[in-house]
Amino acid sequence: MSTTATTPEILILGAAIEGGKAADVRVVDGTIAEIGPDAAASATSDAHRIEADGLVLLPGLVDLHTHLREPGREDAETIESGSQAAAVGGFTAVLAMANTTPVADTAEIVERVHDIGRRVGLVDVQPVGAVSKGLAGEELAELGLMHRSRARVKVFSDDGRCVADSRLMRRALEYVRAFGGVVSQHAQDPGLAGTSACCHEGEVSGRLGLPGWPSVAEESIIARDVHLAQHTSSRVHVAHVTTAGGVDVVRWAKARGISVTAEVTPHHLMLTTDLLAEYDPVYKVNPPLRPDEDVTALREALADGTIDAVATDHAPHAAQDKDHAFADAAFGVLGLETALPVVSTTMVASGAMTWADVSAAMSARPARIAGLDSHGQGIAGGAPANLTLIDPTRKVIVDRSTSKSLSRNNPWHGRELVGAVTTTMLRGRLTAVDGAIVEALA
C-alpha cells in the first residue's frame, strides 16, 4: 500500500487563494498555521517549500458519490487504487457507495470499508450505507447500527437502484432524521424506466433502436421525494440530476424551504446523447447522457446554486463487463482524476463560475451535506490543511492508460481539458504531486 509523505512544516508560496488574492500559506503539523506576508518569514529553514506562483489554492475536494468496488469486485477497483485516483484528482475525502458485494448494509461491512480506507491513508474514505437490505427495496437496512459504528455513517443510498417504494422511502427519511442523516436517492422510477432501457428516450434512441429512459422517470421521483422530505422534516439528496425538469423540481422545492440538496456529475455537464451514434459502450451511464438542452440547464443550475455539488459517480468496470455491445455493457464511467479539469473547462473557462464557486461546489457544500466536519472548512488559520493546488491554464490531454484506477472506461480519453491538479495535501501530508502518488519527500 502507498504511504503518504509527512513533514512537520510546508510553505506554499504565492498561490491565489480560491482564485483571489495571492498569498503565502504556512502549514504546521497538519493545520493551516498562517496566511499572508509573514508566513514565509515565520517558516523554519527546513520547511518544505512549494512555489505556487500562478496556481490556485482550493480546499481539498470532496466527492459525494464514488464507487470503489471493494469488497467484491477488486478486479475493477480497490479502495487503494480508487484512493490513488482520488488523490491525483485533488480529492481529500470520498464517499464510497454501498453497492458492493456484499452490499454495505450492515455495521460490519461499513466498518470494513472505513478501516481499509484509513489504512491506505490517501483520502478519507467515508462509507455510504444502503437504505434497504441487499438493495432490494423491501426492508430497511441497519441504518442506526451503521451510524453508531466506527464508520459513523450519515449518508444512505441504494444508488444504482431507486428506492421506489414510497412507504420505505418515508420510513428511511424518518429514521435518519433522528441523527441528522440524509438519504441520497438514485431518482429513477423503475416502472417508467423499465428493465431494458440503456439511454435517454428521444430522437437519438429512436434512430439507434435503443430502449430509452424518459426524463419523467427522474423528475417524478424527485417530486415525490421532496414532498416526503417536507412531510417528514428530513433531508433528501438527489444524486446525479440530469434533466431540466429535475432541476425545476429542485428549484421549486428549495424556494419553499424544503431540505433538499442535489449533485451533478462532470460527464452530465459536458457529454450529450450525440456521442451514442457509434454505439460506444464507454458512454453508457446510469442515469443516461441527455440532450444539449438538459446540459445547458444543468450548467445554469450549478452556476446559480440550485445544484449544490459536483460529484463524480466514479464507476470503474473491468473490461469483461464494459467491452460489450452497447445494450449489454455495464453502466458507468471513471471520474475522479478528471472531475476538476472538466469543471474547469465547462464552468470556469466559460466564465460561468469562479474558483471560489468551484470551492463551494466541490468542497464546502459536499462536506456539509455529508457531515464531514474536518473537510470543506475553507482556507483559514486553524483549519485542517486539506488542500488542492490547481494550475488553471495547463492543458491536459487525457490518456486512459495513465489512470491510477484499475479500470479503463474513461470517457475523456483523447480529449483536451484546461486546468490540472498539481498537488494534493491531506492534513498537511502530501499525497499526490503532478499525477504521482507521493511516497517520500526528497
N, C-alpha and C positions, 0 to 999 in steps of 0.2 A: 504493500500500500504506500501511497505517496505521503510524505510528511511535509508540513509547511515550515518555511523558514521563519525563525523568530529572532528579533533583535529588540533590545530594550528601547531604542530610540530611532525614529525615522523622521527625516525632514523633507517635506515636499516643497519645492521652490517655484514660486511664480505661477501656480495654477489658477485658472479662472474659476472661482467658487460658484458652482452651479451655473456657469456661463456668464457670471457677472464680473465683479472686480477681481483682479489678480491679487493673490496674497500667498505668503508662506504659511505652511501648516506644520506644526511640530507634534509628533505622536510619541507618547511615552507610556510604556507598559500597557499597550492596548487601548489607550484613551487619547482623544484629541486634547493635548495639553495647552496649546497656544495657537492663535491665528493672528497674523499681522506682521508688522515690520520688526518686532522684537523676537519673533520666533527663531530666526537664524542665529541671532546673537546669543540666544539662550541655549542653543544646541551644543552638545558636547562634541569634541573633536572626532570621536569615533561613531557619531550618528550616521546612519545610512542615508545618503542624500539622493533625491530623485529630482532631476532637472525637468520641470514641467511647464516651461515657457510655451505658450500656445496650446496647452492642453486644458481640458475642462475637468474639474473635480466634482464628482457626484457622490452622494451617499451610496453605499453598496446596494445593488439591485436586489429586489425580492420578487420571486416568481410564485404566484398563487396556484400554479397548475403545471405540474411536471409528472411524467410517468417514468419511474426509474426501474420498473420491471422486476426488481428483486423484492421478495422471493418469487421464484418460479420460472422466470424467463431470462436467466442470466446470459443466454446466448444473444439476446437483443441489447441488454444494458444491465449494468450492475450499479449499485449505489456508488461505488468508487468511480466507475467510468462516467456516470452521469454527473457526479460531483466535480470531476475534472472538467467536463464540458461547461458546467455552470460557472466554475471559477474563471475559465478562459473567457466566458461571455460577460464577466463583470458582476456575477451574482454572488451574494454572501449568504443568502437564505433561499431555500426552495421548499415548496410543499409537495410531498410525494403522494400521488393519488392512490386510492385504495384498491384498484382493480388488478391486484397481483394474484399469484397462485401459491398458497391460499390467499383468499381475499383478506384485506386488513379490516376485519370486522370484530376483532377481539383485542383485549388489552395485550395479550401475549404477542400478537403479530405487530401491532404498532410499536411496542417496546423493542422488538427485534429490529425494525427499520430505524427507529430512533438511535439505538445503540450502535448499529453499523455506521450510520452517518456520523456519529460522534467519533468513532474510531478512525474513520477516514479523515475527518477534520478539515476538509477544504471549504465546505459551506455548512451552514446549519440546515440539516435535513429535518423538516417538521412533517411527521406523518399526518395524512388526512384519513379519518376513519370512515368506513362505509356507513351509509344510512341504514341499509337493510342487510339482513343476514345473507351472505353469499351473493349480494347484489340482485337478489331475486325479486325485490319489491313487494314482499309479502309480510315480513315481520321485522321490527326494529332490531338493529344490531346492538351491541353492548355500549351504547353511547356514554352512559355515566361512567362505566368502568374504564373506557378508553380515555375519558377526560381525567380521571383520577390516577391514571397510570403515570409512569415516569415520562411518557411522551407528552402528557398534558394536552391532549387533542382538543382543539376548539373548532376545527372546520370538519364538516362531514359531507360526503358526496358519494353517490353511486355513479360517478362520471363514467361515460361510455354507455350508460343506460339512464333513462329518465325515471325519477320517482313518479310514476304515472298515477298511482292510487292517491286520490285527494285526501282520503282519511289518513293514510300513512304519512303523507307529507305534513298534514296538520299536526299529527302526533309528534313527528320529529321536530317541528318548529317549537311546539310547546315544551318539549323535553330540553332542547338546547338553550332555551331562554333562561332556564334556572341558573346556568353558569356562564352566560354571556357568549354562547357559541353561535355558529352560523351554519346554515345548510347551503351548500353550493350545488346548484341544480344544472344538470345537462338538460336544457329545455327543448324537448322534442317529443311531442305526443306520438307514442308508438302506433296508435290507431290511425293517425293521419299519415305518418311516415311510412308505415308498412315494414316488412321484413327484408325486402329485396332492394330497397332504394339505395343508390350509391352516389347520387349527385343532386344538384339543385334542379327542382322541377321547373322547366321553362323551355324556351326555344332551343337551347343547346341540347338538353336531354332528349327532346323530341327528335331533333335532327340526328343525334347519335344513336338513338334507340336504347337509351339507358333509363331504367326506372328512377324517378326522382322524388325528393322530399319537397313538398310545398312549403313556402315561407310560413304559412299559418300554423304549421306543426310546431314551430318555435314560438311564435307570437302568442298562441292560445295558452301554452304552458306558462309563459312569463306572466300573462294577465291573471291566470288562476293563482299563481304563487304570490304575486304582490298583494292580492286580496287576502290570501291566507296569512301572509306576514302581518298585514294590518289587523286581521281578526285576532291573531294570537299575540300581538305586540312583540313579535320576534323578528329576527333578521334573516333575510334571504339574499343570497349572492347568485347572480346569473352568470354562469360560466359561458365563455366564448359566444357572446352575442354576434349574430351575423347578418341580421336583416334590418332594413329601415323601419319596418313595422315593429320589430323588437325594441329598437331604440325609442320609438314613440311611446311604447308602453312604459319603459323605464323612466322616461322623462315625465310622463303623466304621473307616475307613482311618486317620484321624488317631489314634484310640485305639491303633492298632498301630504308630504311628511312621512310617507311610508318608508320603513327601514329596508331599503333595497340598494344593493351595490351591483356593479356589473364590470365585466372584463371583456377585452377584445384581444385576439391573437395577432401576432405580426403577419401571419400569412393571410388572414382575412383583411388586413389593412392594405395589402398590395396585390394579391393574386386574385384572378377572376375566373369565371366559368369558361372563358375563351381558351384557357390552357388545356381543356379536356379534349380538344379537337383531335389530338393524336392518340387518345386513349392511354396516356402515360400514367401508370398507377401511382407514381410519386405524388400526383396531385389529388389523389383520393383521400379525402379527410372527412371527419365527422365532428361537427356539422360541416356541410359541404361548402366549397367555394361558391360565391354568389356573383351576380352581375355587377357591372360598374356602378349602377345607381345605389346599390347597397354599400359598396365600398366607400363611395362618397359620403353616405350618411354615417358610416362608422367613423371615418376620419373627423367629420364635423363634431360628432358626439364625443369623441376622445378629446378634441381640442377645447370644447366648451364645458367639459367636466361631467356630462351626462354619463359617459362611461368612465368609471373611476380608475381603471388599471389596465395595463398591458400584461398579459400572461401568456406564456409560450405554448401551452399544451404540447410540450416536447413529448413526442410519441415515437420512440425508436422501434424498429422492427427488423428482425433478421431477414436475410434475403429470401429464404424459403417461404416467408409469409407475405412479402411485398411484391416479389417478382412474379406476377401472375397477370392474366387478363384483367382488365380494369374491374369488371364486376366481381371478380373473385379475390382481389388483392385486399390486404389488411388496410384499415383506415389509419392515417396519421403521418406526420412529418416531423423531422428534427427542428428544434427551435432555439435551444439555449445559447449556442455560440453566435447566432446571427440576429438575435432579437434587437439588441441595441443598434447595430448598423441599419436594420430595416426601419426602425422607428426614426433614426436619424435621417435616412433617405426620404421617407414618405412624409414625415411630420416637421422635422426641424429644417431641412434643406428647402422645403417648400414655404417656410415661414408660418406654418400653421401652429407650431408650438415652439417655445423657448426651451433651453436646457433646464431652467427651473421647472417648467411644466413637465418635462420628462422625469425629473427627480420626483415630482409628486406622483406621477402615474406609474413609475417603475420602482419606487422605493417607499415613500411615505405612506401613500394610501394603501398599497397592498400589505404593508406591515401592520397598519392599523386594522384592516379587515381581518387579517389572520391572528391578531393579538400577539404579535411578536414585538415585545416591548424593547428589546435591545437592538432592533433594526428600525430604519426609517426615521431616525431622530434628526436627520439633517447634519450639517457640518457646523458644529459649535463646540466651544470649550466644554469639556466634561463628558461629551458624547462618546460612545464606543467608536473606535476607529475602524468602522466597516466602510470602506471607501473604494471608489472606482475611478480611475483616470481614463479619459477619453481623448483621442486625437480627432477633433471634429472634421478635419479636412482630408484625412487619409482615405484614399480609395482602396477598396478591398475587392478582389475577385475571388469569390467563394470557390473553394476546392473541397469537395466532399471527402476526398482521400485523406485529408489532414485532420479530420474531426477527431476529437477525443472520445466521442461516442463510439460504441461498438457497432452501431448500425450506420447505414449509408443512405437512408431515404431522405435526402436533403433536397428540398425544392428550389434552393437558391444556387445550386451548383452552376458555375459559369457566369453568374450574374455579377455585375459591378455594383457595389454598395458604397456609400460615403459615410465615414465615421467608424472608428475602430477602438476597441478597448485595448489599452496598453498595460494597465496594472490593476490588479485586484488585491484588496487587503481585508482580512478578517480579524477583527480585534487586534490590529497592529501587526499582524503576521502577513507577509507577502505570500499569496497563494498562487498567483499567475502573473507572468510578465511577458508581453509580446507573444501571446499564444502558447507559451510553455508553462507547465506546472513547475513551481519553484521547489527545488529540493534542498538547496543550501545557498546561503548568501556568500558572495565572493569575499 
